Amino acid sequence: MAIIGGAGNPVGGSFTGPAEALEIIGDHAYGYSGVIGITTAETNMLSFTTGNFYFVGTVQFMYAASANDPFKYRIYLNETVVAQYGVSMSGDYSQNETGPEQDIVRIIIPPYTEVKMTAENDGSGTTDQVVACQGRIYRATD
């Protein structure tokens, strides 16, 4: 059962599982997609709109299973691609290749910005993927 924020837990609720949203805990924020089977269609993994704060953090896409499928990863801010990269997997992933988890994208997201993080399988079939977004939020002070 989740712990609900309040007098006993001033920083917010406990982790209740993956979601498409950005979760806020005090001055920190995170989003974890959980394992998603990605096909050859671009698939949304995280989607949220920032509030009255800006976010400074990282985004990391990861394979959730050994696979040889090449992938494209994209980060959108207000429907504009601001970061994109591909991973070409060939051979034995577990021994010969570095997966997307080696590529950490540093990002600053302005207030009131629509954010979307997607993956697309450039191979065939379905391959499990995960994305993690984590960092700090900064609010204006009066």
Backbone as CSV, one residue per row, in Angstrom:
resi,resn,N_x,N_y,N_z,CA_x,CA_y,CA_z,C_x,C_y,C_z
1,MET,0.837,-1.175,0.000,0.000,0.000,0.000,0.884,1.241,0.000
2,ALA,0.503,2.239,-0.769,1.277,3.471,-0.872,1.122,4.317,0.377
3,ILE,2.183,5.007,0.722,2.153,5.949,1.829,1.667,7.282,1.268
4,ILE,0.658,7.846,1.835,0.103,9.104,1.359,0.813,10.258,2.054
5,GLY,1.158,11.289,1.258,1.850,12.450,1.816,0.996,13.153,2.848
6,GLY,1.632,13.809,3.774,0.921,14.522,4.827,1.861,14.805,5.971
7,ALA,1.325,14.961,7.159,2.143,15.319,8.319,3.236,14.293,8.581
8,GLY,2.951,13.007,8.355,3.940,11.974,8.608,4.914,11.778,7.456
9,ASN,4.585,12.269,6.267,5.435,12.100,5.091,5.408,13.395,4.287
10,PRO,6.176,14.390,4.699,6.084,15.716,4.100,6.586,15.811,2.668
11,VAL,7.316,14.820,2.165,7.853,14.945,0.817,6.965,14.307,-0.243
12,GLY,5.884,13.658,0.100,4.986,13.087,-0.890,4.761,11.616,-0.646
13,GLY,4.086,10.969,-1.611,3.751,9.568,-1.482,4.898,8.662,-1.875
14,SER,4.725,7.386,-1.595,5.736,6.399,-1.951,5.588,6.005,-3.416
15,PHE,6.584,5.319,-3.937,6.559,4.840,-5.318,5.471,3.795,-5.456
16,THR,4.563,4.002,-6.405,3.454,3.070,-6.587,3.548,2.299,-7.893
17,GLY,4.601,2.513,-8.660,4.791,1.778,-9.904,5.051,2.705,-11.070
18,PRO,5.410,2.124,-12.211,5.698,2.943,-13.389,4.469,3.708,-13.860
19,ALA,4.707,4.846,-14.472,3.630,5.669,-15.010,4.207,6.552,-16.105
20,GLU,3.341,7.117,-16.935,3.816,8.023,-17.976,4.111,9.415,-17.429
21,ALA,3.774,9.696,-16.193,3.869,11.041,-15.643,5.217,11.314,-14.995
22,LEU,5.500,12.576,-14.760,6.650,13.000,-13.973,6.186,13.112,-12.524
23,GLU,6.846,12.397,-11.650,6.504,12.424,-10.230,7.396,13.429,-9.523
24,ILE,6.821,14.213,-8.606,7.550,15.257,-7.873,7.658,14.845,-6.413
25,ILE,8.873,14.912,-5.873,9.110,14.670,-4.447,9.996,15.811,-3.960
26,GLY,9.427,16.747,-3.235,10.202,17.898,-2.770,10.775,18.654,-3.947
27,ASP,12.104,18.761,-4.006,12.770,19.461,-5.099,13.312,18.500,-6.159
28,HIS,12.851,17.272,-6.152,13.321,16.281,-7.118,12.139,15.733,-7.912
29,ALA,12.444,15.182,-9.094,11.409,14.622,-9.946,11.953,13.397,-10.671
30,TYR,11.039,12.484,-11.001,11.441,11.289,-11.730,10.259,10.768,-12.542
31,GLY,10.593,10.013,-13.562,9.600,9.276,-14.335,10.213,7.964,-14.765
32,TYR,9.519,6.869,-14.530,9.977,5.537,-14.920,8.870,4.882,-15.736
33,SER,9.186,4.495,-16.952,8.163,3.921,-17.827,7.757,2.516,-17.443
34,GLY,8.646,1.779,-16.791,8.427,0.352,-16.647,8.752,-0.315,-17.976
35,VAL,8.645,-1.623,-18.038,8.974,-2.365,-19.251,7.833,-2.236,-20.259
36,ILE,8.192,-1.798,-21.477,7.214,-1.627,-22.550,7.723,-2.373,-23.777
37,GLY,6.879,-3.191,-24.362,7.229,-3.883,-25.603,7.128,-2.910,-26.763
38,ILE,8.249,-2.657,-27.429,8.302,-1.663,-28.506,8.350,-2.374,-29.853
39,THR,7.444,-1.979,-30.750,7.387,-2.553,-32.095,8.056,-1.596,-33.080
40,THR,7.785,-1.790,-34.369,8.381,-0.937,-35.405,7.675,0.409,-35.532
41,ALA,6.659,0.651,-34.745,5.994,1.964,-34.710,6.582,2.778,-33.557
42,GLU,6.775,4.074,-33.776,7.255,4.931,-32.690,6.252,4.848,-31.541
43,THR,6.756,4.548,-30.344,5.895,4.296,-29.189,6.222,5.255,-28.063
44,ASN,5.193,5.877,-27.506,5.361,6.795,-26.388,5.696,6.006,-25.123
45,MET,6.755,6.428,-24.416,7.155,5.750,-23.182,6.902,6.612,-21.950
46,LEU,7.193,7.895,-22.049,6.882,8.860,-20.981,6.262,10.087,-21.641
47,SER,5.275,10.664,-20.988,4.609,11.852,-21.519,4.079,12.663,-20.337
48,PHE,4.475,13.929,-20.269,4.018,14.775,-19.169,4.194,16.235,-19.540
49,THR,3.585,17.108,-18.774,3.756,18.552,-18.925,4.317,19.088,-17.623
50,THR,5.392,19.856,-17.726,5.977,20.431,-16.515,5.057,21.529,-15.984
51,GLY,5.228,21.855,-14.728,4.419,22.883,-14.085,5.193,24.176,-13.918
52,ASN,4.970,24.844,-12.792,5.606,26.124,-12.504,7.015,25.884,-11.946
53,PHE,7.844,25.217,-12.715,9.225,24.901,-12.338,9.987,24.521,-13.595
54,TYR,11.299,24.554,-13.512,12.073,23.960,-14.588,12.828,22.762,-14.034
55,PHE,13.138,21.830,-14.923,13.697,20.537,-14.560,15.117,20.434,-15.117
56,VAL,16.054,20.020,-14.289,17.423,19.759,-14.718,17.732,18.321,-14.348
57,GLY,18.015,17.495,-15.353,18.244,16.089,-15.046,18.759,15.292,-16.216
58,THR,18.444,14.000,-16.193,18.919,13.077,-17.213,17.781,12.200,-17.718
59,VAL,17.993,11.691,-18.925,17.101,10.710,-19.521,17.970,9.539,-19.956
60,GLN,17.508,8.327,-19.657,18.280,7.145,-20.027,17.333,6.063,-20.553
61,PHE,17.519,5.680,-21.816,16.776,4.580,-22.420,17.569,3.300,-22.192
62,MET,16.861,2.174,-22.011,17.540,0.912,-21.714,16.805,-0.267,-22.330
63,TYR,17.580,-1.260,-22.779,17.007,-2.546,-23.168,16.577,-3.261,-21.890
64,ALA,15.411,-3.896,-21.927,14.943,-4.655,-20.769,15.152,-6.152,-20.976
65,ALA,15.721,-6.519,-22.128,16.022,-7.921,-22.423,17.140,-7.952,-23.453
66,SER,17.920,-9.000,-23.483,18.951,-9.145,-24.508,18.276,-9.252,-25.866
67,ALA,18.720,-8.441,-26.811,18.137,-8.436,-28.154,19.134,-7.819,-29.121
68,ASN,18.951,-8.081,-30.382,19.830,-7.534,-31.408,19.137,-6.484,-32.263
69,ASP,17.979,-6.018,-31.856,17.231,-5.053,-32.650,17.826,-3.657,-32.546
70,PRO,17.998,-2.960,-33.679,18.411,-1.553,-33.646,17.220,-0.683,-33.222
71,PHE,17.503,0.411,-32.526,16.447,1.282,-32.022,16.734,2.748,-32.292
72,LYS,15.649,3.527,-32.395,15.718,4.991,-32.419,15.047,5.483,-31.147
73,TYR,15.668,6.475,-30.500,15.115,7.084,-29.297,14.968,8.580,-29.549
74,ARG,13.840,9.153,-29.109,13.588,10.577,-29.323,13.047,11.213,-28.047
75,ILE,13.443,12.467,-27.844,12.889,13.300,-26.768,12.283,14.525,-27.434
76,TYR,11.017,14.776,-27.144,10.286,15.917,-27.703,10.011,16.938,-26.606
77,LEU,10.148,18.209,-26.932,9.667,19.310,-26.099,8.700,20.107,-26.963
78,ASN,7.462,20.220,-26.526,6.413,20.906,-27.283,6.375,20.443,-28.738
79,GLU,6.341,19.122,-28.925,6.217,18.468,-30.234,7.421,18.673,-31.162
80,THR,8.542,19.171,-30.636,9.766,19.328,-31.417,10.811,18.361,-30.897
81,VAL,11.427,17.602,-31.796,12.490,16.689,-31.393,13.706,17.513,-30.987
82,VAL,14.122,17.367,-29.732,15.303,18.102,-29.245,16.492,17.180,-29.037
83,ALA,16.241,15.873,-29.011,17.322,14.893,-28.902,16.855,13.610,-29.573
84,GLN,17.761,13.016,-30.335,17.463,11.754,-30.995,18.766,11.014,-31.213
85,TYR,18.742,9.729,-30.981,19.902,8.914,-31.328,19.454,7.504,-31.615
86,GLY,20.324,6.779,-32.300,20.026,5.406,-32.655,21.071,4.470,-32.097
87,VAL,20.659,3.245,-31.874,21.561,2.200,-31.427,21.452,1.070,-32.442
88,SER,22.564,0.724,-33.056,22.594,-0.358,-34.026,23.140,-1.595,-33.354
89,MET,22.280,-2.553,-33.132,22.691,-3.770,-32.436,22.947,-4.860,-33.466
90,SER,24.132,-5.428,-33.416,24.448,-6.557,-34.294,25.337,-7.513,-33.521
91,GLY,25.056,-8.763,-33.649,25.854,-9.734,-32.910,25.261,-10.016,-31.540
92,ASP,26.086,-10.495,-30.651,25.648,-10.888,-29.311,25.636,-9.658,-28.411
93,TYR,24.447,-9.115,-28.161,24.297,-7.900,-27.352,24.973,-8.039,-25.989
94,SER,24.832,-9.190,-25.387,25.333,-9.346,-24.022,26.863,-9.309,-23.949
95,GLN,27.561,-9.546,-25.091,29.020,-9.586,-25.039,29.696,-8.551,-25.922
96,ASN,29.097,-8.214,-27.067,29.806,-7.403,-28.055,29.319,-5.974,-28.209
97,GLU,28.184,-5.666,-27.716,27.598,-4.353,-27.972,27.361,-3.575,-26.679
98,THR,27.372,-2.272,-26.799,26.901,-1.441,-25.696,25.506,-0.970,-26.067
99,GLY,24.588,-1.115,-25.180,23.219,-0.725,-25.451,22.993,0.745,-25.156
100,PRO,21.760,1.195,-25.295,21.452,2.608,-25.074,21.712,3.054,-23.645
101,GLU,21.771,2.100,-22.712,22.007,2.483,-21.320,23.367,3.153,-21.130
102,GLN,24.238,3.063,-22.126,25.531,3.748,-22.064,25.389,5.233,-22.390
103,ASP,24.260,5.610,-22.993,24.032,6.984,-23.427,23.057,7.679,-22.490
104,ILE,23.566,8.562,-21.663,22.726,9.339,-20.762,22.596,10.743,-21.349
105,VAL,21.365,11.173,-21.565,21.089,12.487,-22.138,20.843,13.459,-20.999
106,ARG,21.645,14.506,-20.920,21.417,15.566,-19.937,20.437,16.562,-20.545
107,ILE,19.473,17.006,-19.725,18.413,17.842,-20.277,17.962,18.897,-19.278
108,ILE,17.567,20.046,-19.814,16.887,21.097,-19.048,15.527,21.280,-19.708
109,ILE,14.472,21.198,-18.917,13.117,21.335,-19.443,12.490,22.570,-18.812
110,PRO,12.064,23.548,-19.633,11.465,24.778,-19.112,10.089,24.545,-18.478
111,PRO,9.582,25.555,-17.758,8.235,25.461,-17.187,7.174,25.312,-18.277
112,TYR,6.074,24.670,-17.933,4.892,24.529,-18.786,5.244,23.993,-20.173
113,THR,6.040,22.942,-20.201,6.486,22.340,-21.454,5.938,20.918,-21.566
114,GLU,5.379,20.593,-22.731,4.933,19.226,-22.992,6.154,18.389,-23.367
115,VAL,6.309,17.263,-22.679,7.472,16.397,-22.866,6.995,15.019,-23.301
116,LYS,7.707,14.454,-24.267,7.396,13.099,-24.715,8.716,12.384,-24.996
117,MET,8.833,11.133,-24.549,10.011,10.306,-24.789,9.543,9.030,-25.466
118,THR,10.127,8.739,-26.642,9.646,7.623,-27.448,10.780,6.684,-27.853
119,ALA,10.395,5.488,-28.255,11.328,4.509,-28.811,10.675,3.894,-30.035
120,GLU,11.530,3.468,-30.981,11.044,2.825,-32.194,12.006,1.708,-32.573
121,ASN,11.467,0.532,-32.774,12.260,-0.631,-33.151,12.542,-0.556,-34.650
122,ASP,13.810,-0.411,-35.036,14.193,-0.386,-36.450,14.440,-1.788,-36.995
123,GLY,14.234,-2.778,-36.147,14.389,-4.167,-36.576,13.022,-4.748,-36.888
124,SER,12.731,-5.856,-36.261,11.437,-6.484,-36.462,10.957,-7.058,-35.135
125,GLY,9.687,-7.316,-35.067,9.138,-7.901,-33.850,8.963,-6.872,-32.749
126,THR,9.008,-7.374,-31.506,8.809,-6.549,-30.332,9.962,-6.776,-29.366
127,THR,10.538,-5.697,-28.862,11.631,-5.792,-27.898,11.300,-4.912,-26.700
128,ASP,11.505,-5.432,-25.500,11.209,-4.692,-24.269,12.230,-3.589,-24.039
129,GLN,11.721,-2.406,-23.722,12.542,-1.233,-23.452,12.044,-0.550,-22.184
130,VAL,12.910,0.279,-21.605,12.588,1.064,-20.408,13.198,2.445,-20.609
131,VAL,12.558,3.484,-20.070,13.177,4.803,-20.018,13.056,5.329,-18.592
132,ALA,14.122,5.989,-18.138,14.134,6.612,-16.812,14.517,8.075,-16.980
133,CYS,13.784,8.942,-16.326,14.051,10.379,-16.335,14.121,10.800,-14.871
134,GLN,15.221,11.443,-14.485,15.352,11.830,-13.081,16.193,13.088,-12.945
135,GLY,15.846,13.896,-11.968,16.594,15.135,-11.772,16.007,15.993,-10.671
136,ARG,16.329,17.278,-10.766,15.911,18.251,-9.750,15.045,19.291,-10.391
137,ILE,14.078,19.795,-9.638,13.247,20.890,-10.127,13.583,22.156,-9.358
138,TYR,13.441,23.263,-10.042,13.715,24.580,-9.465,12.485,25.451,-9.664
139,ARG,12.019,26.018,-8.559,10.860,26.899,-8.600,11.310,28.329,-8.390
140,ALA,10.559,29.262,-8.962,10.848,30.680,-8.747,10.591,31.027,-7.300
141,THR,11.430,31.863,-6.744,11.223,32.317,-5.363,10.725,33.752,-5.395
142,ASP,9.892,34.058,-4.450,9.319,35.440,-4.371,10.237,36.371,-3.632
